């Protein structure tokens, strides 16, 4: 039996916009112009990850302030898209561009080893949190867990194939509890 395609969330549908079936979408990707382009097929997921609708074809797409406005083929009225408010927009992983050198999908971070630039093991990523200041990684260290801000100043290299994050930490960060 073939495993279903893994769908990755690329945006959050906020609310209908206007009367012609467009919805405001907050992109959750670095390249919304490619992911939200006309002709792409998308699925809508609820917060539990269950498919609510799809596949839907993007018929119209345009940038609007910090968001994007999307219209779906066959959904040309406000009433047709109102039930989609608050859902998540997803696409099959194999249809998305793979991460660039030094990048990683968020869902892949759990299980990455964290090591110093000298190769000394510091812990294992066991979770991550999106906080107002950015992404925070939960790392199980040799003595206790610690939170590691996912910033270029601290995470100097991402070795996706080896599943390793190379870090340069301020003195004492792993000792804080």
C-alpha positions in Angstrom: 0.0 0.0 0.0 1.4 3.4 -1.0 1.9 6.0 1.8 -0.1 9.2 1.2 1.8 12.3 0.1 3.2 14.4 2.9 1.7 17.8 2.8 3.6 20.8 4.1 1.8 23.9 5.4 2.7 27.0 3.2 0.1 29.5 4.4 -2.8 30.4 6.7 -6.1 31.5 5.2 -7.3 34.5 7.2 -10.6 35.7 5.8 -12.5 36.3 2.6 -11.5 39.5 0.7 -14.1 41.3 -1.4 -17.1 39.6 -3.1 -15.4 37.6 -5.9 -14.2 34.6 -3.9 -10.7 35.8 -2.9 -9.2 35.0 0.4 -6.4 36.7 2.3 -3.5 34.3 2.9 -0.6 34.8 5.3 2.3 33.1 3.6 4.4 30.7 5.8 7.2 30.3 3.3 10.2 32.3 2.1 9.1 32.1 -1.5 5.3 32.8 -1.7 5.6 33.9 -5.3 6.5 30.4 -6.4 4.3 28.4 -3.9 1.2 30.5 -4.4 1.3 30.9 -8.2 -1.6 30.5 -10.5 -2.3 26.9 -11.6 -0.9 25.3 -8.4 -3.0 22.7 -6.6 -3.4 23.1 -2.8 -5.2 21.4 0.1 -6.8 23.0 3.1 -6.1 21.5 6.5 -7.7 22.1 9.9 -5.6 22.6 13.0 -5.5 18.8 13.6 -4.0 18.3 10.1 -7.1 16.8 8.6 -7.9 17.7 5.0 -10.9 20.1 4.8 -10.9 20.7 1.1 -8.7 19.9 -1.9 -7.2 19.6 -4.2 -8.1 23.2 -5.1 -6.5 25.0 -8.1 -5.3 28.5 -7.6 -7.0 30.6 -10.3 -5.8 34.0 -9.2 -2.9 35.1 -7.0 -1.5 38.5 -6.1 0.5 40.1 -3.4 -1.5 42.4 -1.1 0.5 44.2 1.6 2.1 41.5 3.7 -0.4 38.9 2.6 -1.5 37.3 -0.7 -4.9 37.2 -2.2 -5.9 33.9 -3.7 -8.9 32.9 -5.8 -9.7 29.2 -6.4 -11.2 27.7 -9.6 -14.9 27.1 -9.2 -15.1 29.3 -6.0 -16.1 32.7 -7.4 -18.1 34.1 -4.5 -17.5 35.2 -1.0 -19.9 32.7 0.3 -18.0 29.8 -1.4 -14.8 30.7 0.5 -16.1 31.8 3.9 -15.8 28.3 5.4 -12.1 28.3 4.6 -11.3 31.1 7.0 -8.7 29.9 9.6 -7.6 26.8 7.7 -4.0 26.1 6.7 -2.9 25.9 3.0 -0.7 22.9 2.2 1.1 21.4 -0.8 2.7 18.0 -1.3 6.3 18.1 -0.2 7.6 16.7 -3.5 6.1 19.7 -5.4 8.0 22.2 -3.3 11.5 23.3 -3.9 13.9 21.5 -1.6 15.7 23.5 1.0 18.8 25.4 -0.2 22.2 24.7 1.2 22.2 25.5 4.9 18.4 25.4 5.2 16.0 22.8 6.6 12.2 22.3 6.9 10.9 23.0 10.4 9.4 19.5 10.7 12.9 18.0 10.1 14.6 19.7 13.1 13.5 17.3 15.8 16.3 14.7 16.1 19.1 17.0 14.8 22.3 16.7 16.8 23.7 20.0 18.1 27.5 20.3 18.2 30.1 22.9 18.7 32.3 24.1 15.8 35.0 21.9 17.3 32.7 18.9 17.0 31.8 18.5 20.7 28.3 17.1 21.1 26.0 19.5 23.0 22.6 17.8 22.7 19.7 16.8 20.6 16.8 18.9 19.3 13.6 17.6 20.8 11.2 20.4 19.8 10.8 23.9 18.5 8.7 26.9 19.3 7.8 30.0 17.3 8.0 32.9 19.7 7.8 36.7 18.9 11.6 36.9 18.7 11.8 34.0 16.2 12.4 30.3 16.3 13.5 28.7 19.5 14.9 25.1 19.6 14.5 22.9 22.6 17.7 20.9 23.1 18.3 18.0 25.5 21.9 18.6 26.7 24.2 16.4 28.7 23.0 17.8 32.1 19.6 19.4 31.3 17.5 20.8 28.5 18.1 24.3 27.2 16.5 26.7 24.7 18.6 27.7 21.7 17.5 30.7 19.5 17.7 29.6 15.9 19.8 32.6 14.7 22.7 32.9 12.3 24.9 34.3 15.1 24.4 31.1 17.0 23.7 28.4 14.5 26.6 28.7 12.1 25.9 25.7 9.9 23.0 23.4 9.1 24.2 20.0 7.7 20.9 18.6 6.6 22.2 15.3 5.2 24.1 14.5 8.5 21.2 16.0 10.6 23.6 18.2 12.5 23.4 21.9 13.6 26.9 23.5 14.3 26.7 26.2 16.9 28.8 28.9 18.5 27.2 29.4 21.9 27.8 32.2 24.5 29.6 30.9 27.6 27.2 29.2 30.0 24.1 28.9 27.7 24.0 25.1 28.1 24.3 25.5 31.9 21.3 27.7 32.3 18.3 26.0 33.8 
